[in-house]
């Protein structure tokens, strides 16, 4: 029985499974590759040896971070998309045929940015305009507001279960 491991684009362990029952390993590999992961197949003995050596969670020698080309921005990056404007990458999406895109959220909505359809957002070193000065506090009205009228009789507030009366 073989063990399959999937590492994400940054080289971190994403998922592990055994190829049992037959055919599960191929389904796992297709699913993980569609998510942009690198899948490695090892024998159970090799996998157990790596666990014993304390290296089970480490990326393989051919690091997935080096294997993936930077055709899409990282999650959380600020980018500009021509049809949407400036926004932030929410997640990366992958389809079974290998097509990938970044989901970008901007002030005007969300849209997909495919490779070559985005540019990094340049952050200005200094603000382009000064912040507006705060508005002065409101002045009290010229003639003061009259005090609330004094009621001649005591009032009674109704309650949920009827009128309340003192005992």
Biotite code that builds the C-alpha atoms (Angstrom):
import biotite.structure as struc

atoms = struc.array([
    struc.Atom([0.000, 0.000, 0.000], chain_id="A", res_id=1, res_name="UNK", atom_name="CA", element="C"),
    struc.Atom([1.306, 3.470, -0.931], chain_id="A", res_id=2, res_name="UNK", atom_name="CA", element="C"),
    struc.Atom([0.975, 6.771, 0.920], chain_id="A", res_id=3, res_name="UNK", atom_name="CA", element="C"),
    struc.Atom([0.155, 9.951, -0.998], chain_id="A", res_id=4, res_name="UNK", atom_name="CA", element="C"),
    struc.Atom([1.043, 13.398, 0.345], chain_id="A", res_id=5, res_name="UNK", atom_name="CA", element="C"),
    struc.Atom([-0.048, 16.745, -1.067], chain_id="A", res_id=6, res_name="UNK", atom_name="CA", element="C"),
    struc.Atom([1.951, 19.937, -0.465], chain_id="A", res_id=7, res_name="UNK", atom_name="CA", element="C"),
    struc.Atom([0.574, 23.386, -1.267], chain_id="A", res_id=8, res_name="UNK", atom_name="CA", element="C"),
    struc.Atom([2.348, 26.024, -3.373], chain_id="A", res_id=9, res_name="UNK", atom_name="CA", element="C"),
    struc.Atom([4.297, 27.292, -0.365], chain_id="A", res_id=10, res_name="UNK", atom_name="CA", element="C"),
    struc.Atom([5.601, 23.807, 0.417], chain_id="A", res_id=11, res_name="UNK", atom_name="CA", element="C"),
    struc.Atom([3.423, 23.074, 3.443], chain_id="A", res_id=12, res_name="UNK", atom_name="CA", element="C"),
    struc.Atom([1.758, 19.711, 3.951], chain_id="A", res_id=13, res_name="UNK", atom_name="CA", element="C"),
    struc.Atom([-1.875, 19.956, 2.843], chain_id="A", res_id=14, res_name="UNK", atom_name="CA", element="C"),
    struc.Atom([-3.207, 16.370, 2.987], chain_id="A", res_id=15, res_name="UNK", atom_name="CA", element="C"),
    struc.Atom([-2.120, 12.728, 3.394], chain_id="A", res_id=16, res_name="UNK", atom_name="CA", element="C"),
    struc.Atom([-3.951, 9.544, 2.446], chain_id="A", res_id=17, res_name="UNK", atom_name="CA", element="C"),
    struc.Atom([-3.338, 5.865, 1.729], chain_id="A", res_id=18, res_name="UNK", atom_name="CA", element="C"),
    struc.Atom([-4.061, 4.330, -1.671], chain_id="A", res_id=19, res_name="UNK", atom_name="CA", element="C"),
    struc.Atom([-6.742, 2.026, -0.272], chain_id="A", res_id=20, res_name="UNK", atom_name="CA", element="C"),
    struc.Atom([-9.199, 0.920, -1.615], chain_id="A", res_id=21, res_name="UNK", atom_name="CA", element="C"),
    struc.Atom([-7.792, 0.649, -5.102], chain_id="A", res_id=22, res_name="UNK", atom_name="CA", element="C"),
    struc.Atom([-8.298, 3.792, -7.186], chain_id="A", res_id=23, res_name="UNK", atom_name="CA", element="C"),
    struc.Atom([-8.600, 6.164, -4.214], chain_id="A", res_id=24, res_name="UNK", atom_name="CA", element="C"),
    struc.Atom([-5.012, 7.348, -4.702], chain_id="A", res_id=25, res_name="UNK", atom_name="CA", element="C"),
    struc.Atom([-5.644, 8.461, -8.291], chain_id="A", res_id=26, res_name="UNK", atom_name="CA", element="C"),
    struc.Atom([-8.804, 10.338, -7.269], chain_id="A", res_id=27, res_name="UNK", atom_name="CA", element="C"),
    struc.Atom([-6.891, 11.982, -4.404], chain_id="A", res_id=28, res_name="UNK", atom_name="CA", element="C"),
    struc.Atom([-4.043, 12.989, -6.747], chain_id="A", res_id=29, res_name="UNK", atom_name="CA", element="C"),
    struc.Atom([-6.435, 14.547, -9.293], chain_id="A", res_id=30, res_name="UNK", atom_name="CA", element="C"),
    struc.Atom([-8.304, 16.466, -6.602], chain_id="A", res_id=31, res_name="UNK", atom_name="CA", element="C"),
    struc.Atom([-5.157, 17.813, -4.961], chain_id="A", res_id=32, res_name="UNK", atom_name="CA", element="C"),
    struc.Atom([-3.572, 18.812, -8.295], chain_id="A", res_id=33, res_name="UNK", atom_name="CA", element="C"),
    struc.Atom([-6.768, 20.678, -9.172], chain_id="A", res_id=34, res_name="UNK", atom_name="CA", element="C"),
    struc.Atom([-6.245, 22.675, -5.961], chain_id="A", res_id=35, res_name="UNK", atom_name="CA", element="C"),
    struc.Atom([-2.691, 23.553, -7.010], chain_id="A", res_id=36, res_name="UNK", atom_name="CA", element="C"),
    struc.Atom([-0.900, 21.026, -4.792], chain_id="A", res_id=37, res_name="UNK", atom_name="CA", element="C"),
    struc.Atom([2.071, 18.800, -5.635], chain_id="A", res_id=38, res_name="UNK", atom_name="CA", element="C"),
    struc.Atom([1.309, 15.125, -4.947], chain_id="A", res_id=39, res_name="UNK", atom_name="CA", element="C"),
    struc.Atom([4.029, 12.648, -3.954], chain_id="A", res_id=40, res_name="UNK", atom_name="CA", element="C"),
    struc.Atom([3.540, 8.878, -3.830], chain_id="A", res_id=41, res_name="UNK", atom_name="CA", element="C"),
    struc.Atom([5.707, 6.781, -1.449], chain_id="A", res_id=42, res_name="UNK", atom_name="CA", element="C"),
    struc.Atom([5.707, 3.279, -0.150], chain_id="A", res_id=43, res_name="UNK", atom_name="CA", element="C"),
    struc.Atom([4.376, 2.751, 3.356], chain_id="A", res_id=44, res_name="UNK", atom_name="CA", element="C"),
    struc.Atom([7.850, 1.689, 4.567], chain_id="A", res_id=45, res_name="UNK", atom_name="CA", element="C"),
    struc.Atom([9.424, 4.901, 3.229], chain_id="A", res_id=46, res_name="UNK", atom_name="CA", element="C"),
    struc.Atom([6.671, 6.997, 4.784], chain_id="A", res_id=47, res_name="UNK", atom_name="CA", element="C"),
    struc.Atom([7.080, 5.311, 8.183], chain_id="A", res_id=48, res_name="UNK", atom_name="CA", element="C"),
    struc.Atom([10.841, 5.840, 7.992], chain_id="A", res_id=49, res_name="UNK", atom_name="CA", element="C"),
    struc.Atom([10.293, 9.560, 7.388], chain_id="A", res_id=50, res_name="UNK", atom_name="CA", element="C"),
    struc.Atom([7.896, 9.757, 10.326], chain_id="A", res_id=51, res_name="UNK", atom_name="CA", element="C"),
    struc.Atom([10.455, 8.058, 12.528], chain_id="A", res_id=52, res_name="UNK", atom_name="CA", element="C"),
    struc.Atom([13.085, 10.547, 11.352], chain_id="A", res_id=53, res_name="UNK", atom_name="CA", element="C"),
    struc.Atom([10.731, 13.435, 12.187], chain_id="A", res_id=54, res_name="UNK", atom_name="CA", element="C"),
    struc.Atom([10.547, 14.712, 8.623], chain_id="A", res_id=55, res_name="UNK", atom_name="CA", element="C"),
    struc.Atom([7.004, 13.699, 7.670], chain_id="A", res_id=56, res_name="UNK", atom_name="CA", element="C"),
    struc.Atom([5.658, 17.240, 7.534], chain_id="A", res_id=57, res_name="UNK", atom_name="CA", element="C"),
    struc.Atom([8.490, 18.685, 5.465], chain_id="A", res_id=58, res_name="UNK", atom_name="CA", element="C"),
    struc.Atom([8.212, 19.367, 1.767], chain_id="A", res_id=59, res_name="UNK", atom_name="CA", element="C"),
    struc.Atom([9.959, 16.998, -0.619], chain_id="A", res_id=60, res_name="UNK", atom_name="CA", element="C"),
    struc.Atom([13.374, 17.934, -2.017], chain_id="A", res_id=61, res_name="UNK", atom_name="CA", element="C"),
    struc.Atom([11.857, 19.372, -5.201], chain_id="A", res_id=62, res_name="UNK", atom_name="CA", element="C"),
    struc.Atom([9.927, 22.026, -3.286], chain_id="A", res_id=63, res_name="UNK", atom_name="CA", element="C"),
    struc.Atom([6.477, 22.810, -4.713], chain_id="A", res_id=64, res_name="UNK", atom_name="CA", element="C"),
    struc.Atom([7.162, 26.499, -4.077], chain_id="A", res_id=65, res_name="UNK", atom_name="CA", element="C"),
    struc.Atom([9.919, 26.308, -6.690], chain_id="A", res_id=66, res_name="UNK", atom_name="CA", element="C"),
    struc.Atom([7.880, 24.185, -9.086], chain_id="A", res_id=67, res_name="UNK", atom_name="CA", element="C"),
    struc.Atom([4.919, 26.583, -9.294], chain_id="A", res_id=68, res_name="UNK", atom_name="CA", element="C"),
    struc.Atom([5.449, 29.636, -11.459], chain_id="A", res_id=69, res_name="UNK", atom_name="CA", element="C"),
    struc.Atom([4.310, 32.964, -10.015], chain_id="A", res_id=70, res_name="UNK", atom_name="CA", element="C"),
    struc.Atom([1.569, 33.438, -12.608], chain_id="A", res_id=71, res_name="UNK", atom_name="CA", element="C"),
    struc.Atom([-0.971, 34.420, -9.933], chain_id="A", res_id=72, res_name="UNK", atom_name="CA", element="C"),
    struc.Atom([-0.668, 36.716, -6.909], chain_id="A", res_id=73, res_name="UNK", atom_name="CA", element="C"),
    struc.Atom([-0.590, 35.364, -3.370], chain_id="A", res_id=74, res_name="UNK", atom_name="CA", element="C"),
    struc.Atom([-3.687, 35.343, -1.178], chain_id="A", res_id=75, res_name="UNK", atom_name="CA", element="C"),
    struc.Atom([-3.943, 38.688, 0.601], chain_id="A", res_id=76, res_name="UNK", atom_name="CA", element="C"),
    struc.Atom([-1.939, 40.586, -2.049], chain_id="A", res_id=77, res_name="UNK", atom_name="CA", element="C"),
    struc.Atom([-3.204, 43.952, -3.261], chain_id="A", res_id=78, res_name="UNK", atom_name="CA", element="C"),
    struc.Atom([-3.621, 43.939, -7.035], chain_id="A", res_id=79, res_name="UNK", atom_name="CA", element="C"),
    struc.Atom([-5.199, 45.926, -9.841], chain_id="A", res_id=80, res_name="UNK", atom_name="CA", element="C"),
    struc.Atom([-7.512, 44.164, -12.292], chain_id="A", res_id=81, res_name="UNK", atom_name="CA", element="C"),
    struc.Atom([-8.413, 46.163, -15.446], chain_id="A", res_id=82, res_name="UNK", atom_name="CA", element="C"),
    struc.Atom([-12.170, 45.493, -15.361], chain_id="A", res_id=83, res_name="UNK", atom_name="CA", element="C"),
    struc.Atom([-12.477, 45.791, -11.550], chain_id="A", res_id=84, res_name="UNK", atom_name="CA", element="C"),
    struc.Atom([-9.851, 48.221, -10.288], chain_id="A", res_id=85, res_name="UNK", atom_name="CA", element="C"),
    struc.Atom([-7.828, 47.878, -7.093], chain_id="A", res_id=86, res_name="UNK", atom_name="CA", element="C"),
    struc.Atom([-8.632, 44.939, -4.826], chain_id="A", res_id=87, res_name="UNK", atom_name="CA", element="C"),
    struc.Atom([-7.338, 42.166, -2.588], chain_id="A", res_id=88, res_name="UNK", atom_name="CA", element="C"),
    struc.Atom([-6.864, 38.508, -3.532], chain_id="A", res_id=89, res_name="UNK", atom_name="CA", element="C"),
    struc.Atom([-9.309, 36.423, -1.476], chain_id="A", res_id=90, res_name="UNK", atom_name="CA", element="C"),
    struc.Atom([-8.383, 32.927, -2.693], chain_id="A", res_id=91, res_name="UNK", atom_name="CA", element="C"),
    struc.Atom([-6.866, 31.020, -5.586], chain_id="A", res_id=92, res_name="UNK", atom_name="CA", element="C"),
    struc.Atom([-9.118, 28.741, -7.623], chain_id="A", res_id=93, res_name="UNK", atom_name="CA", element="C"),
    struc.Atom([-8.174, 25.749, -9.769], chain_id="A", res_id=94, res_name="UNK", atom_name="CA", element="C"),
    struc.Atom([-10.216, 23.700, -12.222], chain_id="A", res_id=95, res_name="UNK", atom_name="CA", element="C"),
    struc.Atom([-9.642, 20.002, -13.084], chain_id="A", res_id=96, res_name="UNK", atom_name="CA", element="C"),
    struc.Atom([-8.261, 20.934, -16.522], chain_id="A", res_id=97, res_name="UNK", atom_name="CA", element="C"),
    struc.Atom([-5.431, 22.895, -14.849], chain_id="A", res_id=98, res_name="UNK", atom_name="CA", element="C"),
    struc.Atom([-6.862, 26.380, -15.372], chain_id="A", res_id=99, res_name="UNK", atom_name="CA", element="C"),
    struc.Atom([-6.155, 28.664, -12.411], chain_id="A", res_id=100, res_name="UNK", atom_name="CA", element="C"),
    struc.Atom([-7.428, 32.099, -11.379], chain_id="A", res_id=101, res_name="UNK", atom_name="CA", element="C"),
    struc.Atom([-7.364, 34.444, -8.409], chain_id="A", res_id=102, res_name="UNK", atom_name="CA", element="C"),
    struc.Atom([-10.593, 35.668, -6.841], chain_id="A", res_id=103, res_name="UNK", atom_name="CA", element="C"),
    struc.Atom([-10.212, 39.416, -6.255], chain_id="A", res_id=104, res_name="UNK", atom_name="CA", element="C"),
    struc.Atom([-12.540, 41.453, -4.038], chain_id="A", res_id=105, res_name="UNK", atom_name="CA", element="C"),
    struc.Atom([-12.736, 45.188, -4.680], chain_id="A", res_id=106, res_name="UNK", atom_name="CA", element="C"),
    struc.Atom([-14.996, 48.026, -3.635], chain_id="A", res_id=107, res_name="UNK", atom_name="CA", element="C"),
    struc.Atom([-17.226, 47.435, -6.675], chain_id="A", res_id=108, res_name="UNK", atom_name="CA", element="C"),
    struc.Atom([-17.566, 43.667, -6.282], chain_id="A", res_id=109, res_name="UNK", atom_name="CA", element="C"),
    struc.Atom([-15.600, 40.481, -6.945], chain_id="A", res_id=110, res_name="UNK", atom_name="CA", element="C"),
    struc.Atom([-14.074, 39.062, -10.101], chain_id="A", res_id=111, res_name="UNK", atom_name="CA", element="C"),
    struc.Atom([-11.584, 36.495, -11.375], chain_id="A", res_id=112, res_name="UNK", atom_name="CA", element="C"),
    struc.Atom([-8.065, 37.483, -12.402], chain_id="A", res_id=113, res_name="UNK", atom_name="CA", element="C"),
    struc.Atom([-6.372, 34.948, -14.643], chain_id="A", res_id=114, res_name="UNK", atom_name="CA", element="C"),
    struc.Atom([-2.614, 34.829, -15.276], chain_id="A", res_id=115, res_name="UNK", atom_name="CA", element="C"),
    struc.Atom([-1.528, 37.995, -17.062], chain_id="A", res_id=116, res_name="UNK", atom_name="CA", element="C"),
    struc.Atom([-4.747, 39.866, -16.191], chain_id="A", res_id=117, res_name="UNK", atom_name="CA", element="C"),
    struc.Atom([-3.508, 41.525, -13.005], chain_id="A", res_id=118, res_name="UNK", atom_name="CA", element="C"),
    struc.Atom([-0.771, 43.871, -11.850], chain_id="A", res_id=119, res_name="UNK", atom_name="CA", element="C"),
    struc.Atom([0.539, 44.389, -8.317], chain_id="A", res_id=120, res_name="UNK", atom_name="CA", element="C"),
    struc.Atom([-0.904, 47.455, -6.651], chain_id="A", res_id=121, res_name="UNK", atom_name="CA", element="C"),
    struc.Atom([1.780, 50.038, -6.035], chain_id="A", res_id=122, res_name="UNK", atom_name="CA", element="C"),
    struc.Atom([1.515, 51.457, -2.562], chain_id="A", res_id=123, res_name="UNK", atom_name="CA", element="C"),
    struc.Atom([2.432, 55.148, -2.491], chain_id="A", res_id=124, res_name="UNK", atom_name="CA", element="C"),
    struc.Atom([5.319, 56.118, -0.187], chain_id="A", res_id=125, res_name="UNK", atom_name="CA", element="C"),
    struc.Atom([3.455, 59.256, 0.936], chain_id="A", res_id=126, res_name="UNK", atom_name="CA", element="C"),
    struc.Atom([-0.238, 60.005, 0.908], chain_id="A", res_id=127, res_name="UNK", atom_name="CA", element="C"),
    struc.Atom([-1.214, 61.808, -2.279], chain_id="A", res_id=128, res_name="UNK", atom_name="CA", element="C"),
    struc.Atom([-3.386, 64.304, -0.426], chain_id="A", res_id=129, res_name="UNK", atom_name="CA", element="C"),
    struc.Atom([-3.618, 65.513, 3.109], chain_id="A", res_id=130, res_name="UNK", atom_name="CA", element="C"),
    struc.Atom([-6.338, 64.134, 5.291], chain_id="A", res_id=131, res_name="UNK", atom_name="CA", element="C"),
    struc.Atom([-9.311, 66.500, 5.571], chain_id="A", res_id=132, res_name="UNK", atom_name="CA", element="C"),
    struc.Atom([-9.386, 68.564, 8.733], chain_id="A", res_id=133, res_name="UNK", atom_name="CA", element="C"),
    struc.Atom([-12.011, 67.464, 11.221], chain_id="A", res_id=134, res_name="UNK", atom_name="CA", element="C"),
    struc.Atom([-15.203, 69.487, 11.288], chain_id="A", res_id=135, res_name="UNK", atom_name="CA", element="C"),
    struc.Atom([-15.556, 71.881, 14.212], chain_id="A", res_id=136, res_name="UNK", atom_name="CA", element="C"),
    struc.Atom([-18.002, 70.781, 16.905], chain_id="A", res_id=137, res_name="UNK", atom_name="CA", element="C"),
    struc.Atom([-21.557, 72.034, 16.524], chain_id="A", res_id=138, res_name="UNK", atom_name="CA", element="C"),
    struc.Atom([-22.371, 75.204, 18.422], chain_id="A", res_id=139, res_name="UNK", atom_name="CA", element="C"),
    struc.Atom([-25.324, 75.114, 20.796], chain_id="A", res_id=140, res_name="UNK", atom_name="CA", element="C"),
    struc.Atom([-28.466, 76.775, 19.406], chain_id="A", res_id=141, res_name="UNK", atom_name="CA", element="C"),
    struc.Atom([-28.651, 80.508, 19.917], chain_id="A", res_id=142, res_name="UNK", atom_name="CA", element="C"),
    struc.Atom([-31.782, 80.484, 22.079], chain_id="A", res_id=143, res_name="UNK", atom_name="CA", element="C"),
    struc.Atom([-31.465, 77.599, 24.550], chain_id="A", res_id=144, res_name="UNK", atom_name="CA", element="C"),
    struc.Atom([-33.997, 74.812, 24.236], chain_id="A", res_id=145, res_name="UNK", atom_name="CA", element="C"),
    struc.Atom([-36.856, 75.051, 26.730], chain_id="A", res_id=146, res_name="UNK", atom_name="CA", element="C"),
    struc.Atom([-36.800, 72.623, 29.614], chain_id="A", res_id=147, res_name="UNK", atom_name="CA", element="C"),
    struc.Atom([-39.173, 69.690, 29.545], chain_id="A", res_id=148, res_name="UNK", atom_name="CA", element="C"),
    struc.Atom([-42.591, 70.515, 30.970], chain_id="A", res_id=149, res_name="UNK", atom_name="CA", element="C"),
    struc.Atom([-43.269, 69.456, 34.519], chain_id="A", res_id=150, res_name="UNK", atom_name="CA", element="C"),
    struc.Atom([-46.265, 67.151, 34.806], chain_id="A", res_id=151, res_name="UNK", atom_name="CA", element="C"),
    struc.Atom([-48.755, 67.882, 37.539], chain_id="A", res_id=152, res_name="UNK", atom_name="CA", element="C"),
    struc.Atom([-49.869, 64.265, 38.074], chain_id="A", res_id=153, res_name="UNK", atom_name="CA", element="C"),
    struc.Atom([-47.682, 61.187, 38.593], chain_id="A", res_id=154, res_name="UNK", atom_name="CA", element="C"),
    struc.Atom([-47.440, 58.939, 35.572], chain_id="A", res_id=155, res_name="UNK", atom_name="CA", element="C"),
    struc.Atom([-47.634, 55.205, 35.356], chain_id="A", res_id=156, res_name="UNK", atom_name="CA", element="C"),
    struc.Atom([-45.792, 53.160, 32.793], chain_id="A", res_id=157, res_name="UNK", atom_name="CA", element="C"),
    struc.Atom([-47.767, 50.189, 31.439], chain_id="A", res_id=158, res_name="UNK", atom_name="CA", element="C"),
    struc.Atom([-46.190, 46.786, 31.798], chain_id="A", res_id=159, res_name="UNK", atom_name="CA", element="C"),
    struc.Atom([-46.335, 43.705, 29.667], chain_id="A", res_id=160, res_name="UNK", atom_name="CA", element="C"),
    struc.Atom([-48.940, 42.086, 31.884], chain_id="A", res_id=161, res_name="UNK", atom_name="CA", element="C"),
    struc.Atom([-51.229, 45.073, 32.444], chain_id="A", res_id=162, res_name="UNK", atom_name="CA", element="C"),
    struc.Atom([-51.130, 48.245, 34.458], chain_id="A", res_id=163, res_name="UNK", atom_name="CA", element="C"),
    struc.Atom([-48.976, 48.410, 37.514], chain_id="A", res_id=164, res_name="UNK", atom_name="CA", element="C"),
    struc.Atom([-50.452, 49.946, 40.589], chain_id="A", res_id=165, res_name="UNK", atom_name="CA", element="C"),
    struc.Atom([-48.726, 50.573, 43.883], chain_id="A", res_id=166, res_name="UNK", atom_name="CA", element="C"),
    struc.Atom([-49.989, 48.399, 46.734], chain_id="A", res_id=167, res_name="UNK", atom_name="CA", element="C"),
])
